[in-house]
Amino acid sequence: MMNMDRYIFSLEAKKEIKPLPISEEELCNRFETLFTSAVNDVLREDGLLNQALPNDILPLRKEMKVCGPAFTIKSSPSLDVVFEMESRAQMLEAITSGSIVIWDTAGENVAAHWGEMMTKTSKNRGCRGAFVDGGVRDTNVVLQQEFPLFCRYRSSNGMLGRTRIEAYQVPVKIGDVSIFPGDIAFGDIDGCLIIPRDIAYDILLRAEAVKKNEESIDAWIQEGVTPTEIVDRGGYF
């Protein structure tokens, strides 16, 4: 017989948002001094090869960079509009300060899930940014607010009558990545990463070491050290 109790226990454990060795703010500020490629390399060392969101989820502006604990949203296509606006308002009021909205749209390609008012309201809640597996509208106004937004496309189509929020602060999946509330989300010009919360501090320390090592490699290149010698010194390309 299948041991479902063990699976359920494991799932519930991952849903618990546990404290970190340092504050979330310090952790995220330090991640923002790094770059996703270095963090991704460290995750790979732990055998975590599927922590990057799909490659078409990109920043509205190339210089956008942001890190924060995940506030997850799940939606799906729907014609139902009964109490839709009320449930959307409840979701916005639940957004936690310092978080990154992670929006699983069930792969929808029609509606704009984010826009001007969503940006203003979430910023007022202290939200640091949003990774949306879907669309944005009111793009000019969103850009004026200097809110780090990563998404797949732009559309004038509003959500009402096209899609609706089913749940928030629940486990979601985007592409090959499973995301739990409180996981650490990090995005820059090369896309978005999800770092499991229970290893986020360790990943940070090792990624900071990678950055320092790359500074040494850069200096060697400037000095004219050959690629072979750089590899012999422990460098890489």
KOLTI-82792 format. One record per residue: x, y, z of N, C-alpha, C, CB in turn. Coordinates in steps of 0.2 Angstrom, whole numbers, plus 2048, in hexadecimal, padded with zeros to 3 digits. Glycine has a CB too. Example, Ala and Ser with C-alpha at 12.3 -4.5 7.8 and 13.67 -1.06 7.14 Angstrom:
// residues 2
8427E482783E7EA8278427F08278397EA82D/8407F58238447FB8248408008278467FD81D/
//
This chain:
// residues 237
8047FA8008008008008048068007FB800806/80280C7FD8058127FD8058158048038177F7/80B81880680B81C80C80982380B81281B810/80382580A80082C80980283080F7F982C807/80282D81580383181B80A83481B80282D822/80F83181981583381981683981381A82E817/81283880E81283D80980F84480B80F83B802/80984380E80584881180A84C8167FF846814/80D84881B81184B82081784F81D814846824/81A84D81781F85081481D85781182384C80F/81785680E81485C80A81286280F80E85A806/80F86081580E86481A81486881D80986181F/81986481E81F86782182286C81C825861822/82286B81582487081182087681182586D80A/81A87681281587B81381788081980E879813/81A87D81E81B88182482188682281D87D82A/82088D823825892822829892828821899820/82F89082883388F82E83889582E83888982E/83A89783483F89D83584689B83184089F83C/8498A182F8508A082C8558A28318508A5826/85B8A08308618A28358628AA83586789F832/8608AD8308608B58308598B782E8668B782B/8588BE82E8528C082C8508BF8258518C882E/84A8BF8238488BE81C84B8C48188418BE81B/84B8CA81B84D8D08178548D081684B8D781C/8588CE81B8608CE81A8618C88148638CC820/85E8C381585F8BD81085E8C080985B8B7812/8588C38088568C580185A8CB7FF84E8C7801/85C8CF8038608D58018678D27FF8618DA807/86A8CD8028708CA80086F8C67FA8738C5806/86A8C27F98698BF7F28698C47ED8628BB7F2/8668CA7EE8658CF7E886C8D27E68618D57EB/8718D17EA8788D37E887B8CE7E487C8D47EE/8788C87E387B8C27DF8778C27D887A8BC7E3/8778BD7D58748BC7CE8728B57CE8798BD7C8/86C8B47CA8698AD7CA86D8A87C88638AD7C6/8728A97C38768A47C087A8A07C587A8A67BA/87D8A57CA8818A27CF87D89E7D48858A87D3/8778A07D687389D7DA8718967D786D8A17DC/86F8967D186D8907CD87388B7CD86B8927C6/87988D7CC87F8887CD87F8857D388588C7CB/87E8897D987E8867DF8798817E187E88C7E5/8738837DE86D87E7DF86F8787DB8678817DC/8728787D58748727D187986E7D58778747CB/87D8717D988286D7DD87E8687E28878717E1/87886A7E48748667E986F8627E587086B7ED/8708617DE86C85D7DA8658607D986B8567DE/8648667DA85E86A7D985E86D7D285C86F7DE/85C8697CD85D86C7C685786F7C385F8667C1/85186F7C784B8727C48488777C984686C7C3/84C87C7CA84A8827CE8498887CB84F8837D4/84A8887C484988E7C084288E7BD84E88F7BB/83E8947BE8388947BA8398947B383489A7BD/8338927AF8348927A88388987A582D8917A4/83C89779F84089D79D83C8A379A84489A797/8368A27998328A879682F8AC79B82D8A5791/8308AB7A182E8AF7A78348B47A882C8AB7AD/8348BA7A68398BF7A68378C67A883C8C079E/83C8CA7AA83A8D07AD8388D57A88408D37B1/8338D97AA8318DF7A68378E37A482B8E37A9/83B8E47A88418E87A68478E47A88428EF7AA/84D8E47A48528E07A58568E17AC8578E079F/8568E77AE8598E87B58568E67BB85B8F07B5/84F8E47BA84C8E27C084F8DC7C38448E07BE/8508DC7CA8528D77CE84F8D77D585A8D77CF/84D8D17D78498D17DE8498CA7E18418D37DC/8498CA7E78498C47EB8448C57F18508C27ED/8408BF7F383C8BF7F88388B97F98378C57F7/8358B87FF8328B280082B8B17FC8308B1808/82A8AB7FA8248AA7F581E8AB7F98258A47F2/8198AF7F68128AF7F780F8AC7F180F8B77F9/80C8A67F280A8A37EC8028A47EA80B89B7ED/8018A47E47FA8A57E17F989F7DC7F98AC7DE/7F389D7DC7F18987D77EA89A7D47F08917DA/7EA89A7CD7E489C7C97E38987C37E48A47C7/7DD8987C07DC8947BA7D78977B67DA88D7BC/7D78967B07D28997AB7CB8977AE7D28967A4/7C689C7AE7BF89B7B07BB8A17AE7BF89B7B8/7B589F7AC7B08A57AA7AC8A77B07AB8A27A5/7AD8A47B67A98A67BC7AC8AC7BF7AA8A07C1/7A78B17C07A98B77C27A68B97C97A78BD7BE/7A28B47CC79E8B57D27A48B57D87998AF7D4/7A38BB7DC7A88BC7E17AF8BC7DF7A78B77E7/7B18BD7D87B88BC7D67BB8C27D97B88BC7CE/7B88C87D87BC8CE7DA7BD8CE7E27B88D57D8/7B88CC7E67B98CB7ED7BF8C67EF7B38C97F0/7BF8C17EB7C58BC7ED7CC8BF7EB7C48B57E9/7CC8C37E67D28C67E37D48CB7E97D18CA7DD/7CF8CF7EB7D18D47F17D48D07F77CB8D87F2/7D18CB7F97D38C77FF7DA8C47FE7CE8C1800/7DC8C27F87E28C07F67E78C67F77E38BD7EF/7E68CC7F47EA8D27F57EB8D47FC7E78D77F1/7E68D38007E78D58077EB8D080B7E08D580A/7EC8CA8087F08C580C7F78C580A7ED8BE80A/7F98C98058008C98038048CC8098018CE7FD/80A8C880A80E8CA8108148CF80E8118C4813/8168D381281B8D88118218D481081C8DD817/8258D780B82C8D480982B8CE80482F8D280F/8258CC8028248C67FE8258C77F781E8C3800/8268C27F38258C27EC81F8BE7EA82C8BF7E8/81B8C07E68158BD7E48178B87DE80F8C17E1/8158B17DF8178AC7DA8108AA7D881B8A67DD/80E8AB7D18088AA7CF8088A47CA8058B07CC/80489E7CC8038997C87FD8997C48048927CC/7FD89A7BD7F789C7BA7F48967B67F88A17B5/7F78907B77F588A7B47F688A7AC7ED8887B5/7FB88E7AB7FE88F7A47F989379F7FE8887A1/7F58977A27F189B79E7F48A079A7EC89F7A2/7F28A17947F58A678F7F18AB78C7F78A2789/7EB8AD7907E78B278D7E68B87927E08AF78D/7E58B77987E48BD79D7EA8C079F7DF8BB7A3/7EA8C77A17EF8CA7A47ED8C97AC7EF8D27A2/7F28C67B07F18C57B77F38CA7BB7F48BE7B8/7F78CF7B87FA8D47BC7F98DB7B98028D37BE/7F88E07BD7F78E77B97F98EC7BE7F08E77B7/7F68F27BD7F88F87C07F58F87C87F48FE7BD/7EF8F67C97EC8F67CF7EF8F07D47E58F57CF/7F08EA7D17F48E57D47FA8E77D77F48DF7D0/7FE8EB7D28058ED7D48048F27DA8088F17CE/8008F77DA7FF8FC7DF7FD8F97E57FA9027DD/7F98F57E57F68F27EB7FB8ED7EF7F08EE7EA/7FF8E97EB8048E57ED80A8E87F08068DF7E8/80C8EE7ED8118F27EF80F8F57F68138F87EA/8098F77F78068FA7FD8078F58037FF8FC7FD/8068EE8018078E980680E8E78078038E3803/8138EA80481A8E980581D8E480181B8E780C/8198E17FC81B8DC7F78218DF7F38168DA7F2/8268DA7F282D8DC7EF82C8DC7E78328D97F2/8288D77E58288D67DE8238D07DC82F8D47DB/8238CE7D681E8C97D48218C57CE8178CB7D2/8208BE7CE8228BA7C981C8B67C68278B47CB/8198B87C18138B67BE8138B27B880E8BC7BC/8118AC7B88118A77B380B8A97AE8118A07B5/80B8AF7AC8058B17A88078B87A57FF8B17AC/8018BD7A58028C37A28018C97A67FD8C379D/8038CF7A48038D57A77FF8DA7A280A8D87A9/7FC8DF7A57F98E47A17FB8EB7A57F18E47A0/7F98F17A27FA8F77A58028F77A67F78F87AC/8068F57A180D8F47A28108FA7A38108F179B/80F9007A08129067A18129097A880F90C79C/80C9087AB80A90A7B280E9067B680390A7B3/80E8FF7B58128FA7B98198FC7B98118F37B7/81C8FE7B48238FF7B38249067B78259007AC/82090B7B78219117BA8219107C281B9167B9/81E90B7C481E9097CB8259067CE8189057CD/8299047C98309017CB82F8FB7CF8349067CE/82A8F77CD8288F17D082B8EB7CC8218F07D1/8308E77CF8338E17CC82D8DC7CA8388DE7D0/82C8DC7C38278D77C182A8D27BB8208DB7BE/8298CC7BC82B8C77B78258C37B58308C27BB/8248C37AE81E8C07AB8208BD7A58188C57AB/81A8BA7A181B8B779B8198BB7958188B079A/8148BF7968128C379080E8C979380D8BE78C/80C8CD78E8088D378F8018D378B80B8DA78D/7FC8D578F7F58D478B7F08DA78F7F28CD78C/7EC8DC78B7E78E178E7E18DD7917E48E6788/7E18D67907DB8D27937DB8D279A7DC8CB790/7D68D579E7D58D47A57D48CD7A77D08D97A7/7D48CC7AE7D38C57B07CC8C37B07D68C57B7/7C88C87B27C08C77B37BD8C47AD7BD8CE7B5/7BA8BE7AF7B78BA7A97BB8B67A57B38BE7A5/7C28B67A77C78B27A37CA8AD7A87CC8B67A0/7CC8AF7AE7D08AB7B37CE8AD7BA7D78AB7B2/7CF8A97BF7CE8AB7C67D28A87CA7C68AA7C8/7D48AB7D07D88A87D57D48A37D97DA8AE7DA/7D889D7D97D58977DD7D78977E47D78917DA/7DE8997E57E18987EC7E789C7EC7E28917EE/7E989E7F37F08A17F37F389E7FA7EF8A97F4/7F989F7FA7FE89C7FF7FD8958007FC89F806/7FD8917FA7FD88A7F98028887F57F68887F6/8058827F580A87F7F18078807E980C8787F2/80C8827E580A8837DE8108807DA80988A7DC/80F87F7D381487D7CF8148817C88138757CD/81A8837C781A8877C08208847BC81C88F7C2/81F8817B682387D7B38258777B782A8817B1/82C8767B882E8707BC82F8727C383486D7B9/82D8787C582F87A7CC82987A7D18328817CB/82A8777D68258777DC82787C7E08258707DF/8228807E28238867E681F8867EC82288D7E2/8228877F281E8877F881E88E7FB8218827FD/8198907FF81989780281F897806812898806/82289D80682889E80A82F89C80682889B810/82F8988018358977FD83889E7FB8338927F7/83E89E7F98418A47F78418A57F08488A47FA/83E8AA7ED83E8AB7E68438B17E48378AD7E4/8478AF7DF84C8B47DD84C8B57D58538B27DF/84C8BB7D384B8BC7CC8508C27CA8448BE7CA/8538C17C48568C67C08568C67B985E8C67C3/85A8C97B585A8C97AE85A8C27AB8608CD7AB/85D8BD7AE85D8B67AC8578B27AE8638B37AE/8528B57B184C8B17B384B8B07BA84C8AA7B0/8478AB7BC8458AA7C38478A47C683D8AB7C4/8498A47CC84B89E7D084689D7D685289E7D2/8458977D88428957DF8478917E383B8927DD/8488947E984D8917ED84988E7F38538967EF/8498877F48468857FA84888880084787D7FA/84388A80484488E80A84988A80F83E88F80E/84988481084D88181585488081384A87A816/85688280D85D88280B85F88980985F87D806/85B88E80985C895806862898809856899807/86389881086989B81386F89881186889B81B/87089181087688D80E87788F80787588680F/87288F8038738917FC8768987FB86C8917F8/87389D7FF8768A47FF87D8A48018728A8804/87F8A18068868A180888B89E80288789D80E/8898997FF88D8967FA88D89A7F488A88F7F8/88789D7F28878A17EC88B8A87ED87F8A37EB/88B8AA7F38908B07F58978AE7F488F8B27FC/8998A87F58A08A57F48A18A47ED8A189E7F8/89C8A27E989D8A27E289E8A97DF89689F7DE/89A8AE7E189C8B57DF8A38B77E08978B97E2/8A58B67E68AC8B77E88B18B47E48AD8B67EF/8B08AD7E28B48A97DE8B48AC7D78B28A27DE/8AF8AE7D58AE8B17CE8B28B87CD8A78B27CB/8B28BB7D38B68C17D38BE8C07D28B58C57D9/8C08BA7D58C78B87D48C88B67CD8C98B27D9/8C38B27CA8C48B07C38C48B67BE8BE8AB7C1/8C08BB7BF8C08C17BB8C78C47BB8BB8C67BD/8CA8C47C18D18C87C28D68C47BE8D38C87CA/8D68BD7BF8DA8B97BB8DA8BA7B48D98B17BD/8D48BA7B18D38BC7AA8D68C27A88CB8BC7A8/8D58C77AC8D78CE7AB8DF8CE7AB8D58D37B0/8E28CA7AF8E98C97AF8EC8C57A98EB8C67B6/8E88C27A58EA8BE7A08EC8B77A18F08C179D/8E98B47A78EA8AD7A98E78A97A48E88AC7B0/8EA8A37A18E789F79C8E189C79F8EC89A799/8DC89A79B8D689679D8D88907A18D1895798/8DD88C79E8DF8867A18E28877A88E488279D/8E688C7A98E888D7B08E388F7B48EE8937AF/8DE8937B28D88957B68D588F7B98D389A7B2/8D388A7B48D08847B68D48807BB8CF87F7B0/8DB8807BA8DF87D7BF8DF8807C68E787D7BD/8DE8877C68DD88A7CC8D688A7D08DE8927CB/8D28867CC8CB8857CF8C68897CC8CB8867D6/8C888D7C78C38917C38BF88D7BF8C78977C0/8BA8917BB8B688E7B68B38937B28B088B7BA/8B08917AC8AD8967A78A68947A68B18957A1/
//
